[in-house]
Amino acid sequence: MDIVFLILLLVGAVVAANIVSWKINKIPIAFIQIAAGLLLSIFPIYQHFELEPEIFLLVIISVLMFNDGQHTSLSRLTHQAGTTFSLSVVLAIISILVVGFTTHLIIPSMPLALAFALGAIITPTDAVAVSSITSNMLVPTNVMGTLENESLFNDASGIVALNLAIAAAVTGQFSLISGIGNFMYVFFGGIILGGILGALIVALRLKLINMHVDTPSVMVPFTILTPFVVYLIAEAIGVSGILAVVVTGLMHGIQQDRLRLTSSSLQIVMNSTWSVVSSTLNGVVFVLLGLSLPTVITNLSHHDASSVAILWGVGLLLYAIMTVLRYFWTNWDFARIRAWDKHEKHANSIIMAYSGVHGTITLAMAFSLPLTLNGQAFPYRNDIIFVAAVVILTSLLVPTIALPFLLPQQVSKYSEDELAIAKGKMVDNAIITLQTRHPDSNITSQVTGILDGQRTVEGFADRKKLTIIFDNCFELEKQTIDEMLKNKEISDLEADLYMRIARRTIIQYQQTSRQRLKLFLKFNVASRLSFNRDARLRRKMFHNMRDHKEQTREQMIERNHKMWVKMGKFEEEPYEKIISYLNQSLINDSENNREISIARRAYDERHRRLARDESNEINQNELLIEAFQQENTYIQNKINSKEFSTDLGGALYEQISTDQLVYLQSLNED
């Protein structure tokens, strides 16, 4: 139970950090997540908290690498295969060797194998962290693509090298020839196994899709389980589980491209799920960094008062060495980046050097170090984790400060306000067109309510305004029913039942419990007192209840069905008047559009439940498709007249496409 509580707190800290980051977007989210971890370390339950290394590798690294693989462009990867191999394998190995010898030189007491383990941990780069830092900057496309390809495979290089270094530390022996042979077997064996398992799993997925067993409840868990299965099989036969997972992810990415249009709804659910999973796992790792720092520093201070300061210096020096190596490796053409022009090589090399950000994988590898070595506490484990943390923090901080001076700011072609205004005009045009073409159709108001959901509405609903709108709707409904009662279109008993439905509608949509209680007392107690004073209506109800007791269950079901059919017919006239009132209010008072939209949705939903007319559903679908077509035509006309820019028009087209897909999905669910 404790581990469940710990995990829930970690996820809660990630959510809180994401909320803060949304409000303070100038600070990289990684720093905010680390701060959230520091706050969590205050809780007694997290003191001396340690996560099993095997769990880190299986649950976090394998899932993140699989997700990176399935979102990587295979065509771009094969086109830049030489560059990717040079950066992710050759440069990674050189960096590990340089970092290892430098660390051993500064801290002679640290065994060379553990120094190489430190090099393997801090070598991998994190393109996702770079993207978060440069979200408001214009990074050259070829530079960003190179970074993404590099980070995909240098993670695997680092993990393979880390395993070899730990093996050397365990045995106390290391042979260069056997080490290279073992590296080749583990590295390329992981690639081959990943290709085989990826092909089998993709074939199974296609088989399920062809059998129409492609619902999200089946395919999403199936895909999430894939990296765990592949990783465990690869590790069981001694090859790189991470590389196997990456290659399997690449093959899944190819399959998703082929099926992008044939299973659009599944793709939306799948992408959303993986986005949430990867974002949460990335956040958990940085929260764990903040959570672990106080314990690591405390453990280090027990050895030597100057340990922390020395390790800070080691971390800064190693970051500087790796940054310089990255610059010369790309500028002197060791990386063979053919896409770069000679005039931009120097500038791009500087960007590549600063963009060598170390993030999630580096930290996860540091935490994956075993707790014991040959039956004893793993030596220098806290030192290595602390140095890795210093490198991560420095690699995040330096580009955050330096890159804004090197890269132009990303300027949006349109503002959020412009997009909101354009959406409003688009929706208004579609609504007016429908009302003009179909003035006598009562379905038009329903479609109008659906279209109104496309508007961008900011802020919260004003409770006072909402109450006034619902009160006005209720009074309008009451007046309509009173007129129907006066014209003998409805009986006293039916009118009483209908008004109970009307009262429930506005009670349900009030914002506070106090408002609900007030309305409940007003409508139930007061109406019952009034009902008791009406002897004639009371007698009718008494006789009706006596008749019900004499009926069979089937007769009562049939009677109730007929009664609800009647309620649906009685509701048509009040509903039309209410929607007309709300539409007119929306035109005359656009400041209350959020409150009016809430009221309209309430009455639309009630009308849908009471009507239950398939012909109405068909007509509604036809009108909605017509409205979407009108919106597309409107955008095209505005682009042609230069009133909307191409980028603004593209954003609106994307909105319409998404709305159409979501609406069609809702029809399938119904």
C-alpha positions in Angstrom: 0.0 0.0 0.0 2.9 2.3 0.8 4.3 2.0 -2.8 0.9 2.9 -4.2 0.7 6.0 -2.1 4.3 7.0 -3.0 3.5 6.6 -6.7 0.3 8.6 -6.4 2.2 11.5 -4.7 4.9 11.4 -7.5 2.2 11.7 -10.2 0.4 14.4 -8.2 3.7 16.3 -8.0 4.1 16.0 -11.8 0.6 17.4 -12.3 1.2 20.3 -9.9 4.5 21.1 -11.7 2.7 21.0 -15.1 0.1 23.5 -13.8 2.8 25.8 -12.5 4.7 25.5 -15.8 1.5 26.4 -17.7 1.4 29.7 -15.7 5.1 30.4 -15.7 6.2 29.3 -19.2 9.5 31.1 -19.2 11.1 28.6 -16.8 11.9 25.1 -18.3 9.4 22.6 -16.9 12.3 20.3 -15.8 13.3 22.9 -13.2 9.8 23.2 -11.8 9.5 19.4 -11.6 12.8 19.2 -9.7 11.5 21.9 -7.3 8.3 19.8 -6.8 10.6 16.9 -5.9 12.5 19.0 -3.4 9.2 19.9 -1.7 8.2 16.2 -1.6 11.4 15.4 0.2 10.1 17.3 3.2 7.5 14.5 3.8 8.8 11.9 6.2 7.5 9.0 4.0 10.1 10.0 1.3 13.1 10.0 3.6 15.7 7.5 2.4 13.4 6.7 -0.5 15.1 4.4 -3.1 13.5 2.9 -6.3 14.8 -0.5 -7.4 17.1 0.0 -10.5 15.4 -2.8 -12.4 12.1 -1.0 -12.1 13.7 2.1 -13.5 15.0 0.4 -16.6 11.9 -1.6 -17.3 9.1 0.8 -16.3 10.6 4.1 -17.3 13.5 3.8 -19.8 12.0 1.1 -22.0 8.6 2.9 -22.3 10.2 6.3 -23.1 12.5 4.8 -25.7 9.7 2.9 -27.4 7.6 6.1 -27.6 10.6 7.9 -29.1 11.0 5.2 -31.7 7.4 5.1 -32.9 7.5 8.9 -33.4 10.7 9.0 -35.4 10.7 9.4 -39.1 12.3 6.3 -40.6 13.0 7.9 -43.9 14.9 10.8 -42.3 16.7 8.3 -40.1 17.9 6.2 -43.0 18.9 9.3 -45.0 21.1 10.4 -42.1 22.3 7.0 -41.0 26.0 7.9 -41.3 25.5 11.1 -39.2 23.4 9.3 -36.6 26.0 6.5 -36.2 28.8 9.0 -36.0 27.1 11.0 -33.2 25.3 8.3 -31.3 28.0 5.6 -31.3 31.4 7.0 -32.3 31.1 10.3 -30.5 29.4 8.6 -27.6 32.2 6.1 -27.1 34.9 8.9 -27.4 33.0 11.0 -24.8 32.7 8.1 -22.4 36.5 7.4 -22.7 37.4 11.1 -22.2 35.0 11.6 -19.3 36.1 8.3 -17.7 39.9 9.1 -17.8 39.3 12.7 -16.7 37.2 11.7 -13.7 39.7 9.0 -12.7 42.5 11.6 -12.9 40.6 14.1 -10.7 39.4 11.4 -8.2 42.1 8.7 -8.3 40.2 6.7 -5.6 37.3 6.0 -7.9 38.0 2.8 -9.9 38.4 3.4 -13.7 35.4 1.1 -14.4 33.1 3.3 -12.3 34.6 6.4 -13.9 33.6 4.9 -17.3 30.2 4.1 -15.8 29.8 7.8 -15.0 30.8 8.7 -18.6 28.2 6.2 -20.0 25.5 7.8 -17.8 26.1 11.5 -18.7 26.8 11.0 -22.4 23.2 10.4 -23.7 21.4 13.6 -24.9 17.7 14.4 -24.6 16.0 16.0 -27.6 12.7 16.4 -25.7 14.4 18.6 -23.1 15.9 20.6 -25.9 12.4 21.1 -27.4 11.1 22.3 -24.1 13.9 24.9 -23.8 13.6 26.1 -27.4 9.8 26.1 -27.6 9.7 29.8 -28.3 12.8 29.8 -30.6 13.3 29.0 -34.3 15.7 26.0 -34.3 17.0 25.1 -37.8 15.0 22.0 -39.0 18.1 20.0 -40.0 19.7 20.7 -36.6 16.6 19.5 -34.6 16.3 16.4 -36.8 19.9 15.5 -36.2 19.5 16.0 -32.4 16.4 13.7 -32.4 18.1 10.9 -34.3 21.2 11.2 -32.1 19.3 11.0 -28.9 17.4 7.9 -30.1 20.5 5.8 -30.3 23.1 7.3 -28.0 20.8 6.4 -25.2 21.3 2.7 -26.2 25.1 3.3 -26.5 25.3 4.7 -23.1 23.2 1.9 -21.5 25.3 -0.8 -23.3 28.6 0.9 -22.2 27.2 1.3 -18.6 26.4 -2.5 -18.4 30.0 -3.3 -19.6 31.5 -0.9 -17.1 29.5 -2.4 -14.2 30.4 -5.9 -15.4 34.1 -4.9 -15.3 33.6 -3.4 -11.8 32.1 -6.7 -10.6 34.8 -8.9 -12.1 37.7 -6.5 -11.7 38.9 -7.4 -15.2 38.4 -5.8 -18.6 39.6 -7.0 -22.0 39.5 -4.5 -24.9 38.9 -7.2 -27.5 36.2 -9.1 -25.5 34.7 -5.7 -24.5 34.4 -4.7 -28.2 33.0 -8.1 -29.1 30.5 -8.0 -26.3 29.5 -4.4 -27.3 28.9 -5.5 -30.9 26.8 -8.5 -29.8 24.7 -6.5 -27.4 24.3 -3.5 -29.7 23.6 -5.2 -33.0 21.9 -8.2 -31.4 19.4 -5.7 -29.8 18.7 -4.2 -33.3 18.2 -7.6 -35.0 15.9 -8.9 -32.2 13.9 -5.7 -32.1 13.4 -6.0 -35.9 12.2 -9.6 -35.5 9.9 -9.0 -32.5 8.7 -5.7 -34.1 7.7 -7.5 -37.3 5.8 -10.2 -35.4 4.0 -7.7 -33.1 3.0 -5.4 -36.0 1.7 -8.4 -37.9 -0.4 -9.4 -34.9 -1.7 -5.9 -34.7 -2.6 -5.9 -38.3 -4.4 -9.2 -37.9 -6.4 -7.8 -35.0 -7.3 -4.8 -37.1 -8.4 -7.0 -40.1 -10.6 -9.0 -37.7 -12.1 -5.6 -36.6 -10.8 -6.1 -33.1 -9.2 -2.6 -33.1 -11.1 -0.9 -30.4 -9.0 1.4 -28.1 -9.8 -0.9 -25.1 -7.8 -3.6 -26.9 -5.2 -1.8 -29.0 -4.0 0.8 -26.5 -3.2 -1.7 -23.7 -1.7 -4.0 -26.3 0.7 -1.3 -27.5 1.6 -0.2 -23.9 2.5 -3.7 -23.0 4.8 -4.1 -26.1 7.9 -2.3 -24.7 7.8 -4.4 -21.5 7.6 -7.7 -23.4 10.3 -6.8 -25.9 12.6 -5.5 -23.2 12.2 -8.6 -21.0 12.8 -11.0 -23.9 15.9 -9.1 -25.1 17.4 -8.9 -21.6 16.7 -12.6 -21.1 19.0 -13.6 -24.1 21.7 -11.0 -23.3 21.2 -8.3 -25.9 20.3 -4.7 -25.5 16.7 -4.4 -24.4 16.7 -0.7 -25.1 17.8 -1.0 -28.7 15.3 -3.8 -29.2 12.6 -1.5 -27.9 13.7 1.4 -30.1 13.6 -0.7 -33.3 10.2 -2.2 -32.3 9.0 1.4 -31.8 10.3 2.4 -35.3 8.3 -0.5 -36.9 5.2 0.6 -35.0 5.7 4.1 -36.3 5.7 2.7 -39.9 2.5 0.8 -39.3 0.8 3.9 -37.8 1.7 5.9 -40.9 0.1 3.3 -43.1 -3.1 3.1 -41.0 -3.4 6.9 -40.3 -6.5 7.3 -42.4 -8.1 3.8 -42.0 -8.3 4.0 -38.2 -8.4 7.7 -37.4 -10.3 7.5 -34.1 -7.9 4.8 -32.8 -4.9 7.0 -33.8 -6.3 9.9 -31.8 -6.8 7.8 -28.7 -3.4 6.1 -29.1 -1.5 9.4 -29.6 -3.2 11.1 -26.7 -2.5 8.1 -24.4 1.2 7.9 -25.3 1.5 11.7 -25.0 0.2 11.5 -21.4 2.3 8.4 -20.5 5.6 9.8 -21.8 5.0 13.3 -20.3 4.1 11.8 -16.9 7.2 9.4 -16.9 9.5 12.3 -17.9 8.1 14.4 -15.2 8.4 11.6 -12.6 12.1 11.2 -13.3 12.8 14.9 -12.7 10.6 14.9 -9.6 12.7 11.9 -8.4 15.9 14.0 -9.0 14.6 16.7 -6.7 13.4 14.1 -4.2 16.7 12.4 -4.1 19.1 15.4 -4.0 18.8 16.1 -0.2 19.5 12.4 0.7 22.4 12.2 -1.8 24.0 15.4 -0.4 23.5 14.3 3.2 25.2 10.9 2.4 28.1 12.7 0.7 28.6 15.1 3.6 29.2 12.1 5.9 32.4 11.2 4.0 34.1 14.6 3.6 32.9 18.2 4.2 34.4 19.2 0.8 32.9 16.3 -1.2 30.0 18.2 -2.5 32.1 21.1 -3.7 34.5 18.8 -5.4 31.8 16.9 -7.2 30.2 20.2 -8.2 33.5 21.1 -9.9 33.7 17.7 -11.5 30.2 18.0 -12.9 30.8 21.4 -14.4 34.2 20.4 -15.9 32.7 17.2 -17.5 29.9 19.2 -19.0 32.3 21.7 -20.5 34.5 18.9 -22.0 31.5 17.2 -23.6 30.2 20.5 -25.0 33.6 21.3 -26.6 33.8 17.8 -28.0 30.4 18.2 -29.6 31.4 21.4 -31.2 34.6 20.2 -32.8 33.0 16.8 -33.8 30.3 18.6 -35.8 32.4 21.6 -37.0 35.3 19.5 -38.2 33.0 17.3 -40.2 33.5 14.1 -38.3 29.8 13.8 -38.1 29.4 14.0 -41.9 26.4 16.3 -41.8 25.9 16.8 -45.6 22.7 18.9 -45.1 24.6 21.8 -43.6 25.9 24.6 -45.8 29.5 25.6 -45.3 28.4 29.1 -44.2 26.1 27.8 -41.5 28.3 25.0 -40.2 30.0 27.1 -37.5 26.7 28.5 -36.2 25.0 25.1 -36.3 27.9 23.5 -34.6 27.5 26.0 -31.7 23.8 25.2 -31.5 24.5 21.5 -31.5 27.1 21.9 -28.7 24.7 23.9 -26.5 21.9 21.5 -27.4 23.6 18.6 -25.9 21.1 18.6 -23.0 21.2 15.7 -20.7 17.8 14.8 -19.1 15.5 11.9 -18.4 17.6 9.0 -19.7 20.8 10.3 -17.9 19.0 10.5 -14.6 17.2 7.2 -15.1 20.5 5.5 -15.8 22.1 7.0 -12.7 19.2 5.7 -10.6 19.5 2.3 -12.3 22.9 1.7 -10.7 22.7 -1.3 -8.5 22.4 -0.8 -4.7 25.1 -3.4 -4.0 28.2 -4.6 -5.6 29.7 -8.0 -4.7 27.5 -8.1 -1.6 28.6 -4.6 -0.4 27.1 -1.2 -0.8 27.7 0.0 -4.4 30.8 2.3 -4.1 30.5 5.9 -5.2 26.8 5.5 -6.1 25.8 8.7 -4.4 28.8 10.5 -6.0 27.9 9.4 -9.5 24.2 10.3 -9.0 25.2 13.8 -7.7 27.6 14.4 -10.6 24.9 13.3 -13.1 22.5 15.7 -11.4 25.0 18.6 -11.7 25.5 17.8 -15.4 21.8 17.7 -16.0 21.1 21.0 -14.2 24.0 22.7 -16.0 23.0 21.4 -19.4 19.5 22.7 -18.9 20.6 26.1 -17.5 23.3 27.0 -20.0 21.2 26.6 -23.2 18.3 28.4 -21.5 20.6 31.4 -21.1 22.7 31.1 -24.2 20.4 29.9 -27.0 18.1 33.0 -27.0 21.2 35.1 -28.1 21.9 32.6 -30.9 18.4 31.8 -32.2 15.6 34.1 -33.3 12.4 34.2 -31.3 9.5 32.3 -32.8 6.8 34.8 -33.7 3.3 33.4 -34.2 1.6 34.3 -37.5 -1.6 35.0 -35.5 -2.5 35.6 -31.9 -4.8 33.5 -29.7 -7.2 36.5 -29.7 -7.3 36.6 -33.5 -7.9 32.9 -33.7 -10.8 33.2 -31.1 -12.4 36.1 -33.1 -12.0 34.2 -36.4 -13.7 31.1 -34.8 -16.5 33.2 -33.6 -17.1 34.8 -37.1 -16.9 31.3 -38.7 -19.5 29.9 -36.3 -21.8 32.9 -36.6 -21.7 32.6 -40.4 -22.6 28.9 -40.3 -25.5 29.5 -37.9 -26.9 32.4 -39.8 -26.7 30.4 -43.1 -28.5 27.5 -41.5 -31.2 29.7 -40.0 -31.7 31.4 -43.4 -31.9 28.1 -45.4 -34.0 26.2 -42.8 -36.1 28.8 -41.0 -38.9 26.5 -40.1 -36.9 23.5 -39.0 -36.8 22.9 -35.2 -33.6 20.8 -35.7 -31.7 24.0 -36.6 -31.6 25.2 -33.0 -30.1 21.8 -32.0 -27.4 22.1 -34.6 -26.8 25.7 -33.5 -26.1 24.5 -30.0 -23.6 21.9 -31.2 -21.8 24.5 -33.5 -21.6 26.9 -30.6 -19.2 24.5 -28.9 -16.6 25.5 -31.5 -16.2 28.9 -30.0 -13.2 29.7 -27.8 -14.6 30.8 -24.5 -12.4 32.1 -21.7 -12.9 32.2 -18.0 -15.5 30.8 -15.7 -19.3 31.1 -15.8 -20.8 34.0 -13.8 -23.1 32.3 -11.3 -25.4 35.3 -11.0 -25.8 35.6 -14.8 -26.3 31.9 -15.1 -29.0 31.9 -12.4 -30.8 34.8 -14.2 -30.8 33.0 -17.5 -32.1 29.7 -16.1 -34.8 31.6 -14.1 -35.9 33.3 -17.4 -36.0 30.0 -19.2 -38.0 28.4 -16.4 -40.5 31.3 -16.4 -40.8 31.1 -20.2 -41.4 27.3 -19.9 -44.0 27.8 -17.1 -45.9 30.4 -19.2 -45.9 28.1 -22.2 -47.3 25.2 -20.1 -49.9 27.5 -18.5 -51.1 28.5 -22.0 -51.2 24.9 -23.1 -53.2 24.1 -19.9 -55.5 26.9 -20.5 -56.1 25.7 -24.1 -56.7 22.2 -22.8 -53.7 20.8 -24.8 -52.3 19.2 -21.6 -54.0 17.9 -18.4 -53.4 19.1 -14.9 -51.5 15.9 -14.0 -49.4 16.0 -17.1 -48.6 19.7 -16.5 -47.5 19.0 -12.9 -45.3 16.1 -14.1 -43.8 18.2 -16.9 -43.0 21.1 -14.5 -41.2 18.7 -12.2 -38.9 17.9 -15.2 -38.4 21.6 -15.8 -37.5 22.2 -12.2 -35.0 19.3 -12.2 -33.3 20.8 -15.2 -32.4 24.1 -13.6 -31.6 22.5 -10.2 -29.1 20.1 -11.9 -27.2 22.9 -13.6 -26.8 25.3 -10.7 -23.3 25.9 -9.6 -23.4 25.5 -5.8 -25.0 23.1 -3.3 -26.5 26.1 -1.6 -28.3 27.1 -4.8 -29.5 23.6 -5.4 -30.9 23.3 -1.8 -32.6 26.7 -2.2 -34.2 25.7 -5.5 -35.2 22.2 -4.1 -37.0 23.8 -1.2 -38.6 26.4 -3.5 -39.8 24.0 -6.1 -40.6 20.9 -4.0 -41.9 22.2 -0.7 -43.8 25.1 -2.1 -45.2 23.1 -5.0 -46.3 20.4 -2.6 -48.1 22.9 -0.4 -49.8 24.3 -3.5 -50.7 20.8 -4.6 -52.2 20.0 -1.3 -54.4 23.0 -1.5 -55.7 21.8 -4.9 -58.2 19.1 -3.8 -59.2 18.3 -7.4 -55.7 17.5 -8.5 -55.0 15.6 -5.3 -58.0 13.3 -5.9 -56.8 12.6 -9.5 -53.4 11.6 -8.2 -55.0 9.3 -5.6 -57.2 7.5 -8.1 -54.2 7.3 -10.5 -52.0 5.6 -7.9 -54.9 3.2 -7.0 -55.2 2.3 -10.7 -51.4 1.7 -10.9 -51.6 -0.9 -8.1 -54.1 -2.9 -10.1 -51.9 -3.0 -13.3 -49.4 -5.7 -14.2 -45.7 -4.9 -14.5 -45.8 -4.9 -18.3 -48.8 -2.6 -18.3 -47.0 -0.2 -16.1 -43.9 -0.2 -18.3 -46.1 0.5 -21.4 -47.9 3.2 -19.5 -44.7 4.9 -18.5 -43.4 4.7 -22.0 -46.5 6.4 -23.4 -46.2 9.0 -20.7 -42.6 9.9 -21.6 -43.6 10.0 -25.3 -46.2 12.5 -24.3 -43.7 14.5 -22.3 -41.5 14.6 -25.4 -44.3 16.0 -27.5 -45.3 18.5 -24.8 -41.7 19.7 -24.6 -41.4 20.7 -28.2 -43.2 24.0 -27.9 -41.4 25.2 -24.7 -38.1 24.0 -26.1 -38.5 26.0 -29.3 -39.3 29.2 -27.3 -36.4 28.7 -24.9 -33.9 28.1 -27.8 -35.3 31.1 -29.6 -34.8 33.2 -26.5 -31.2 32.0 -25.9 -30.3 32.5 -29.6 -31.6 36.1 -29.4 -29.8 36.7 -26.2 -26.6 35.5 -27.7 -26.9 37.9 -30.6 -27.9 40.9 -28.3 -25.5 40.2 -25.5 -22.3 38.4 -26.6 -20.6 39.0 -23.2 -22.8 36.3 -21.7 -22.0 33.7 -24.4 -20.5 31.2 -21.9 -23.5 31.3 -19.6 -25.9 31.1 -22.5 -24.0 28.1 -23.9 -24.3 26.3 -20.6 -28.1 26.8 -20.6 -28.4 25.8 -24.2 -26.5 22.6 -23.6 -28.8 21.8 -20.7 -32.0 22.2 -22.7 -30.5 20.5 -25.8 -29.5 17.5 -23.7 -33.0 17.2 -22.1 -34.6 17.6 -25.5 -32.5 14.8 -26.9 -33.5 12.5 -24.0 -37.2 13.2 -24.4 -37.4 13.3 -28.2 -35.6 10.0 -29.1 -36.6 10.4 -32.7 -34.3 8.7 -35.2 -35.6 10.9 -38.0 -34.5 13.9 -36.0 -31.1 12.4 -35.5 -30.7 11.9 -39.3 -31.8 15.4 -40.0 -29.5 16.8 -37.4 -26.5 14.9 -38.9 -27.4 16.2 -42.4 -27.6 19.8 -41.1 -24.4 19.5 -39.2 -22.5 18.2 -42.2 -24.0 21.1 -44.2 -22.7 23.5 -41.5 -19.2 22.1 -41.6 -19.2 22.5 -45.4 -20.3 26.1 -45.0 -17.5 26.7 -42.5 -14.9 25.4 -45.0 -16.3 27.6 -47.7 -16.3 30.6 -45.4 -12.6 30.1 -44.5 -11.6 29.6 -48.2 -13.4 32.8 -49.1 -11.7 34.7 -46.3 -8.3 33.4 -47.4 -8.9 34.3 -51.0 -9.9 37.9 -50.0 -6.7 38.1 -47.8 -8.8 38.8 -44.7 -7.4 35.6 -43.1 -3.8 34.6 -43.5 -2.9 31.1 -44.7 -1.7 30.1 -41.2 -4.9 31.3 -39.6 -7.0 29.5 -42.2 -5.0 26.3 -41.6 -5.6 26.5 -37.9 -9.4 26.9 -38.5 -9.4 24.0 -41.0 -7.7 21.8 -38.4 -10.4 22.8 -35.9 -13.2 21.8 -38.3 -11.5 18.5 -39.1 -11.1 17.7 -35.4 -14.7 18.7 -34.6 -16.0 16.5 -37.5 -14.1 13.5 -36.3 -15.1 13.9 -32.7 -18.8 14.3 -33.7 -18.6 11.1 -35.9 -17.1 9.3 -33.0 -19.9 10.3 -30.7 -22.4 9.0 -33.3 -20.7 5.6 -33.3 -20.7 5.4 -29.5 -24.4 6.3 -29.5 
